[in-house]
C-alpha cells in the first residue's frame, strides 16, 4: 500500500523551460507540429566537427537498455563501476514540513 505520494511540479534537471515542456509532450505521446518544429530547430550540425552522439527518445525501458548496451559496446577500454551513497535531504525538493522534521538532524 502506498502511504504517501508527492506531486513533483518542478524539474531540477532541466533548466530550459521550452525543452522541458516539449519533453513532457513527448512523454505523454503528444507530438504535434510545434513539438516537431522545436526539435528540428535544435538539430545543428557543425561543418568540420565530428558528429556528437544524439539523444534518442524511446517509449520503453527495455528499448533504452538495448540502445545503451549497443552504445556501451562501441566504447574502447575496460568497463568501470562507480557507486555512490546519497545522504541528507534537499529541503528545496521536500516541501512537506512533517517529512522534513523526520529527516533533519541538529538544530
C-alpha positions in Angstrom: 0.0 0.0 0.0 1.3 3.5 -0.8 1.4 5.5 2.3 2.4 8.9 0.9 2.7 10.4 -2.5 4.5 13.6 -3.8 3.4 15.6 -6.8 6.6 16.9 -8.4 5.8 20.1 -10.1 9.3 21.4 -10.9 12.1 19.8 -12.9 15.5 20.2 -11.3 17.4 18.5 -14.1 16.1 20.6 -17.0 16.7 24.3 -16.8 15.3 25.1 -20.3 11.5 25.6 -19.8 10.7 25.1 -23.5 12.7 21.9 -23.7 11.0 20.6 -20.5 7.6 21.3 -22.0 8.5 19.5 -25.2 9.8 16.5 -23.4 6.6 16.3 -21.3 4.5 16.4 -24.5 6.7 13.6 -25.9 6.4 11.6 -22.7 2.6 11.5 -22.9 2.6 10.9 -26.7 1.5 14.4 -27.8 3.9 15.2 -30.6 2.4 18.0 -32.6 3.7 20.4 -35.2 5.1 22.8 -32.6 7.0 20.0 -30.8 8.5 18.8 -34.1 9.4 22.4 -35.1 11.2 23.0 -31.8 13.2 19.7 -32.0 14.2 20.4 -35.6 15.3 23.9 -34.7 17.8 22.4 -32.2 19.2 19.9 -34.7 22.5 21.7 -35.5 25.3 20.1 -37.5 28.6 22.0 -37.3 30.6 21.6 -40.5 34.1 20.3 -39.9 33.4 19.0 -36.4 32.8 15.3 -35.5 29.2 14.4 -35.1 28.2 14.2 -31.4 26.1 11.4 -30.1 22.4 12.3 -30.2 19.7 11.8 -27.6 17.4 9.0 -28.6 13.9 9.1 -27.0 12.2 5.7 -26.7 9.0 4.7 -25.1 10.0 1.6 -23.2 12.7 0.9 -20.7 13.8 -2.2 -22.5 14.4 -0.2 -25.7 16.5 2.3 -23.8 18.5 -0.6 -22.2 19.1 -2.2 -25.6 20.2 1.1 -27.1 22.5 1.7 -24.2 24.0 -1.8 -24.5 24.8 -1.2 -28.2 26.4 2.2 -27.5 28.4 0.9 -24.5 29.9 -1.9 -26.7 31.3 0.8 -29.0 33.4 2.3 -26.3 37.1 1.4 -26.0 38.8 0.4 -22.8 37.8 -1.7 -19.8 34.4 -1.4 -18.0 34.4 0.6 -14.8 31.9 0.6 -12.0 31.2 3.7 -9.8 29.0 3.7 -6.8 27.6 6.4 -4.5 25.6 6.7 -1.4 23.2 9.6 -1.1 22.8 11.1 2.4 20.9 14.0 3.9 17.9 15.7 2.4 17.4 18.6 0.0 15.0 20.9 1.6 14.2 22.5 -1.8 12.9 19.2 -3.1 11.0 18.1 0.1 8.3 20.7 0.9 6.4 18.6 3.4 7.1 20.0 6.9 6.3 16.8 8.7 8.6 14.9 6.3 11.4 17.5 6.8 11.1 17.1 10.6 11.7 13.4 10.5 14.9 13.7 8.4 16.5 16.8 9.9 19.5 16.4 12.2 20.9 19.0 14.5 19.1 22.3 15.4 
